[in-house]
């Protein structure tokens, strides 16, 4: 019998953590996956446990290489404990590619 387990990053209130993203363009016909590529734009938004956006979206992540980016994110010191979410939206020719990660804030 297998057990489905979820893993979360645990981040203390009032700290900064870094996320990394490998961004691929959309595959063309015949490709299994797209290639690492720089999107037209990025938007990284932090959401509270209530699903409310915390602060303004971050739009200038640090580029490490083609299609590889990092972003530091601050957890407010007065933020609620619980499961927060970071959504990273990469836009290619008006098409959105969205990845998310859930974190536990204590």
C-alpha positions as CSV (number, residue, x, y, z in Angstrom):
1,X,0.0,0.0,0.0
2,X,1.5,3.3,-1.0
3,X,0.9,6.6,0.8
4,X,0.5,9.9,-0.9
5,X,2.7,12.4,0.9
6,X,3.0,16.1,0.2
7,X,6.2,18.0,0.9
8,X,6.3,21.6,1.8
9,X,9.0,24.2,2.4
10,X,8.7,25.5,6.0
11,X,9.5,29.2,6.1
12,X,9.5,31.4,9.3
13,X,7.6,34.7,9.3
14,X,9.7,37.7,8.5
15,X,12.3,35.8,6.4
16,X,13.3,35.7,2.8
17,X,13.5,32.6,0.7
18,X,14.7,32.0,-2.9
19,X,12.9,30.1,-5.6
20,X,14.4,28.9,-8.9
21,X,12.6,28.3,-12.1
22,X,13.6,26.5,-15.3
23,X,11.4,28.0,-18.0
24,X,10.7,26.2,-21.3
25,X,8.9,27.5,-24.3
26,X,5.9,25.7,-25.6
27,X,6.8,22.6,-27.7
28,X,6.3,22.7,-31.4
29,X,4.7,19.9,-33.3
30,X,6.8,16.7,-33.0
31,X,8.7,17.9,-29.9
32,X,8.1,16.1,-26.6
33,X,9.1,19.2,-24.6
34,X,10.1,22.7,-25.4
35,X,13.6,24.1,-25.0
36,X,14.8,26.4,-22.2
37,X,13.9,29.9,-23.3
38,X,13.5,33.4,-22.0
39,X,9.9,34.4,-21.8
40,X,8.5,37.8,-22.9
41,X,7.7,38.5,-19.3
42,X,7.6,37.0,-15.8
43,X,5.3,37.7,-12.9
44,X,5.8,36.1,-9.5
45,X,3.0,36.5,-6.9
46,X,2.8,35.4,-3.3
47,X,-0.6,34.5,-2.0
48,X,-1.7,34.2,1.7
49,X,-3.5,31.2,3.1
50,X,-6.8,33.1,2.4
51,X,-5.8,33.2,-1.3
52,X,-5.2,37.0,-1.2
53,X,-2.2,38.5,-3.1
54,X,0.5,39.6,-0.7
55,X,2.2,42.7,-2.0
56,X,2.8,43.5,-5.6
57,X,3.9,41.0,-8.2
58,X,7.6,40.7,-8.8
59,X,8.5,41.1,-12.4
60,X,12.3,41.2,-12.6
61,X,13.7,37.8,-11.5
62,X,17.5,37.3,-11.7
63,X,18.5,35.5,-14.9
64,X,21.2,32.8,-14.3
65,X,21.2,31.5,-17.9
66,X,18.8,31.1,-20.8
67,X,15.4,30.1,-19.3
68,X,16.8,29.8,-15.7
69,X,15.8,32.4,-13.2
70,X,15.8,33.0,-9.4
71,X,13.7,35.2,-7.2
72,X,14.0,36.1,-3.5
73,X,10.6,36.4,-1.8
74,X,9.9,38.0,1.6
75,X,7.4,36.6,4.0
76,X,5.9,39.4,6.0
77,X,6.6,39.3,9.8
78,X,2.9,39.8,10.5
79,X,1.8,37.2,7.9
80,X,-0.7,34.5,8.9
81,X,0.6,31.0,9.7
82,X,-0.5,28.4,7.2
83,X,-0.1,27.3,3.6
84,X,0.9,30.1,1.3
85,X,1.4,29.8,-2.5
86,X,3.8,31.3,-4.9
87,X,2.6,31.5,-8.6
88,X,5.2,32.1,-11.3
89,X,3.7,33.1,-14.6
90,X,5.9,33.2,-17.7
91,X,4.4,34.7,-20.9
92,X,5.4,33.6,-24.4
93,X,3.6,35.4,-27.3
94,X,0.5,36.1,-25.1
95,X,0.3,32.5,-23.8
96,X,0.7,31.9,-20.1
97,X,2.7,29.1,-18.5
98,X,2.0,29.0,-14.7
99,X,3.9,27.0,-12.1
100,X,3.2,27.2,-8.4
101,X,4.7,26.0,-5.2
102,X,3.1,25.8,-1.8
103,X,5.0,26.7,1.4
104,X,4.2,26.4,5.1
105,X,4.7,29.6,7.0
106,X,5.1,29.4,10.8
